[in-house]
Amino acid sequence: MICLVLSGSTIEENISQFKRNREYVDLVELRIDLLHESSRSLASKFPDMVDLPVILTCRRQSDGGKYVGSEKSRGALLESCLDGNFAYVDIEDDVKRSAAELKARERKVRIIRSRHDFTGMPSDIFHRISKIAAKGDIPKMAVTPQSVLDLITLFRVKTELAAVGEKIVLGMGDFGFPSRILYKRVGSMLTYCADTPVAPGQISAQKMKELYRADTVDDRTHIFGVIGNPVLHSFSPEIQNPGFKGINFNAIYVPFHVDSVRSFFILAEMIKISGVSVTVPHKQNVLPYLGKITREVKQIGSCNTVVRAKNLWMGTNTDYYGFVDPLLVEIDNKNIQSALVIGAGGAARSVVWALRNHGCKVTIINRNLDRARNLALETMAAFDSLDNATKYEHVDLIVQTTSVGMVPDSDNDPIPDFKFNKQQTVYELVYRPKYTKMLARARESGCKLLFGIDMLIRQGKLQFESFTGYHYPKRLEQTLHLEED
Ligand code: ATR
């Protein structure tokens, strides 16, 4: 079930949140601690105003809520609200024999016994779940994994506590995020969503239902994902998930915030992950776990796509092809023979190797000259300092691989004095904003432009092919653009 947490401060606001989200959710949670005091007396009427089951909750501050009164007054408020037709009431697991509990039992309102941990995981989490369940209540553990290993513990709940039918288990924060999406694989009966997040990691109900289709996950669903650190703002779920839906492939693609690649591969075996995209800083870290790699991965020393092949993990690099594809015609007909690559980091490695493999003459310019030299020696390219950019104004192709110009640094240009000419192709890897300061100058000079967002989409489409064995659905391609420019 997808549960909408109503975060409004009035009943009217909550009704409009409910209406906006009605089609995406199966039940709602009324948070009376978030209501203005004047609206709290109306809470008992709320369940009759909506056509879904409602959870009644009054969260105190120590559990991430807004209720500031005494425990006695909180108990009295819950008790009076229970005159209404609530399906569930959430009572924290340390609140003993309250009047609200008695009234809930009398009125046959199911009790959710919750525990919140915003800094870690209770060491006895499995025991707590079984103990609450033994009393006939629904255990709820909202905890904060601090590592992939903690996330593994959450995913173990499903098998270890298979006997507990109804339970709510969720990981908050970055490490916990996959447990919100894959709630069925954690064994949780529901996942919480909100228009305005009221707990770390909550997303909108629409995203949960339409992008992730979290409620359709079953035992046969293939799990894919992206691993990185940070990773939660990755655009890749917006490429892969609609693609799966477009070809009716029973699969889901989830961002995994990963501290240790080693732990991640343990998780991947445990929950049978079928493949992942790999992003910064793990593109090199995954190499020791790969049983098979392509020529590009070996050459570049960097892998951005991992798929499960029979008994091993296979690594490919779709950045390489996503980058070079739109240049091949121009390289073939000799319109592009020389290139200036700005930057000598991870992204530059794929770029320089791709250009060198296709016979381009490359000069790498970088702020740190040693890094430029090292990459140049390896790839048989030339190198120079970033300050000497204007010496290379005659090249056919300029590729910008650094983070200079990327939001929030969008006022900066890595080569402010460089004069472009209209014969040149200018390729910007940064995709937020679409027109960086440098690219806007190149546009004014009439250059041919290649955008970071298009490269991101190309490499994503290639990953989709590795993941599914099918082409990315053509009709979805035009929807894959960021809302800007
Ligand atoms: P990525 O994998 O995105 O390439 P990276 O490996 O950290 O990330 O490389 C970042 C690149 O951006 C490097 O070339 C870096 O230059 P240095 O090697 O001199 O650090 C470049 N870069 C980052 N910030 C920069 C800045 N403010 N000015 C110039 N170059 C910058």
Boltz pocket constraint, residues with backbone or C-beta under 6 A from the ligand:
constraints:
  - pocket:
      binder: B
      contacts: [[A, 280], [A, 342], [A, 343], [A, 344], [A, 345], [A, 346], [A, 347], [A, 348], [A, 366], [A, 367], [A, 368], [A, 369], [A, 371], [A, 386], [A, 401], [A, 402], [A, 403], [A, 404], [A, 414]]
      max_distance: 6.0
